Amino acid sequence: MSEGEAPKWTCPVCGYAGLREPPVDPTGSPTYSMCPCCGTQYGADDLEKPHAELRKAWVETGAQWWSQNEPAPEGWDANKQLQAAGFADGGPRN
């Protein structure tokens, strides 16, 4: 990370590596922030469904960019993102 650049976190559901807030805070509590890519709200959507199940649902519905306010990064590709995050085979189960 270059000087002055804000830290980024990765979504445990879709692998988007540009989150502005972490899914959980340092105490392990959810931040209730949302992923602009898959639309998961941490602490709400993942309360009763594991990340792998949310990921599967996102992929099955077309793995489209979710946010209408924050555009997808230039050249964004859901399949490449999933592969880079290690989710190409369904990813880690949690």
C-alpha positions as CSV (number, residue, x, y, z in Angstrom):
1,M,0.0,0.0,0.0
2,S,1.4,3.4,-0.9
3,E,1.6,6.2,1.6
4,G,-1.7,8.0,2.0
5,E,-3.7,5.1,0.5
6,A,-6.5,3.9,2.6
7,P,-6.4,0.3,3.7
8,K,-8.6,-2.2,1.9
9,W,-10.2,-5.4,3.0
10,T,-11.4,-8.5,1.1
11,C,-15.0,-9.7,1.1
12,P,-15.2,-13.3,2.5
13,V,-18.2,-14.0,0.3
14,C,-17.1,-12.8,-3.2
15,G,-13.4,-12.1,-2.8
16,Y,-13.7,-8.4,-3.7
17,A,-10.5,-6.9,-2.4
18,G,-11.5,-3.2,-2.3
19,L,-13.7,-3.0,0.8
20,R,-13.3,0.3,2.6
21,E,-14.3,-1.2,6.0
22,P,-13.5,-4.7,7.3
23,P,-16.4,-7.2,7.6
24,V,-15.6,-7.5,11.3
25,D,-14.0,-5.1,13.8
26,P,-10.9,-6.0,15.9
27,T,-13.1,-7.5,18.6
28,G,-14.7,-9.9,16.1
29,S,-18.0,-8.1,15.9
30,P,-19.6,-7.5,12.5
31,T,-19.3,-3.9,11.2
32,Y,-22.7,-4.1,9.3
33,S,-20.9,-2.7,6.3
34,M,-21.9,-3.9,2.8
35,C,-19.9,-5.3,0.0
36,P,-20.5,-3.2,-3.1
37,C,-19.7,-6.2,-5.3
38,C,-22.0,-8.9,-4.0
39,G,-24.2,-6.9,-1.7
40,T,-23.6,-8.9,1.5
41,Q,-24.2,-7.0,4.7
42,Y,-21.9,-8.4,7.3
43,G,-23.6,-9.2,10.5
44,A,-27.0,-9.4,8.8
45,D,-26.9,-11.6,5.6
46,D,-24.2,-13.8,7.1
47,L,-25.9,-14.2,10.4
48,E,-27.8,-17.4,9.5
49,K,-26.1,-18.3,6.2
50,P,-22.4,-19.2,5.8
51,H,-20.3,-17.2,3.4
52,A,-20.0,-20.2,1.0
53,E,-23.8,-20.4,0.7
54,L,-24.0,-16.6,0.1
55,R,-21.3,-17.0,-2.5
56,K,-23.1,-19.8,-4.3
57,A,-26.3,-17.8,-4.4
58,W,-24.5,-14.8,-5.8
59,V,-22.8,-16.9,-8.5
60,E,-26.0,-18.7,-9.4
61,T,-27.8,-15.4,-9.9
62,G,-25.2,-14.2,-12.4
63,A,-22.4,-12.8,-10.2
64,Q,-23.3,-9.3,-11.2
65,W,-21.9,-6.1,-9.6
66,W,-24.4,-5.2,-6.9
67,S,-23.9,-1.5,-6.1
68,Q,-25.6,1.2,-8.1
69,N,-23.8,4.0,-6.3
70,E,-20.2,2.6,-6.5
71,P,-19.3,1.4,-10.0
72,A,-17.3,-1.7,-10.6
73,P,-13.6,-1.2,-11.1
74,E,-12.5,-0.8,-14.7
75,G,-12.1,-4.3,-16.2
76,W,-13.8,-6.0,-13.3
77,D,-14.4,-9.7,-13.9
78,A,-16.3,-11.8,-11.3
79,N,-14.6,-15.1,-12.4
80,K,-11.1,-13.7,-12.1
81,Q,-12.0,-12.2,-8.7
82,L,-13.3,-15.5,-7.4
83,Q,-10.2,-17.3,-8.7
84,A,-7.8,-14.7,-7.2
85,A,-9.6,-15.2,-3.9
86,G,-9.3,-19.0,-4.0
87,F,-13.0,-19.5,-4.6
88,A,-12.8,-21.0,-8.1
89,D,-13.6,-24.5,-6.6
90,G,-16.3,-23.1,-4.3
91,G,-13.7,-21.7,-1.9
92,P,-13.2,-22.3,1.8
93,R,-16.3,-23.5,3.7
94,N,-17.4,-21.4,6.6
